[in-house]
Amino acid sequence: MAKILAEGRDLSKTFPARGQGKGAVLHGVSQVDLVVYEGETLALVGESGCGKSTLGRLLLGLLPPTQGQVFFDGRDLAACSPRDLRALRRQMQMVFQDTAASLNPRLTVEGILAEPLRVHRLCPRREIPARAAVLLDQVGLPRDLLGRYPHALSGGQRQRVGIARALALSPRLVVCDEPVSALDVSVQAQMLNLLADLQAARGLTYVLVSHDLGVVRHSADRVCVMFLGRVCEVGPTEALFTAPRHPYTRFLLDSVPRPDPTRRGEGRELLPGEIPSPVTPPSGCRFRTRCPYAAPVCAQAPPPLQGTGEHRVACHAPHGEG
């Protein structure tokens, strides 16, 4: 059995819903149980607003959960002292989606890479420039970029700097939030190959937040499908892509454009209805208002995540039966 590196138990996160009345909250993540195994790439997928980025931040402790617990290497983050949590933060890093906003525009590339080394006192100040240069080497950037500011870099170069900054502390877990969504297709391939090479060389564990199912199928070992803050289905990538068990997963996979011109005329079932409000989500299964297989039981109680082995589904009637 693979070692569990990170785990969320009964995780929920709500946010104040401004303009929705006194006491109204937005349900970002609701009652999620999830494990991340050491050395794997776990993808979080779903439509925009489903809670996948929020879940990624909860796993890193960047957001405090409203309910539930987060464990890293067996340690409860909420029970850690500030000193212990600071030490754990070296082992957990994030690559952000918006490279322009996540890099300090007032710092050069060298300053950006030096900051985590200086904050965590990993090496003497005189050695920081050399360490920054080595980090650029590892992500395939020339060293003459060290003196440049983020606005003078391309999107792909900024993303590589973001990856280098995440690697500066030699982490064990890296959450990649849409790391290639803003890049050209050719640059996307380079970035995905870079992440795979770094994982193989360093034994990294990735949580990949993405809406691009092509990227997910290429990169992930396991996939977690989310809808409106809840997990619908979790399983090995090929099993989930070839034999999805949750109706939402099947609709999601069916929405992927088909490059085969001989299949363009094939009819595909469209997902009916509108996405429910995260402020007033439906009772029971949150997908039931859009599900063609919904039954009365779906409105009564949320379906538990169940199944044999690693492939589990939260549905009262898996495969659309019932």
Secondary structure, DSSP 8 states (H G I E B T S, - for coil): ---EEEEEEEEEEEEE-TTS-TT-EEEEEEEEEEEEETT-EEEEE-STTSSHHHHHHHHHTSS--SEEEEEETTEEGGGS-HHHHHHHHTTEEEE-S-HHHHS-TTS-HHHHHHHHHHHTT-S-GGGHHHHHHHHHHHTT--GGGTT--GGGS-HHHHHHHHHHHHHTT--SEEEEESTTTTS-HHHHHHHHHHHHHHHHHHT-EEEEE-S-HHHHHHH-SEEEEEETTEEEEEEEHHHHHHS--SHHHHHHHHTS----GGGTTS------S----SSS--SSSTTTTT-TT--GGGGTS----B-STT-EE--SSGGG--
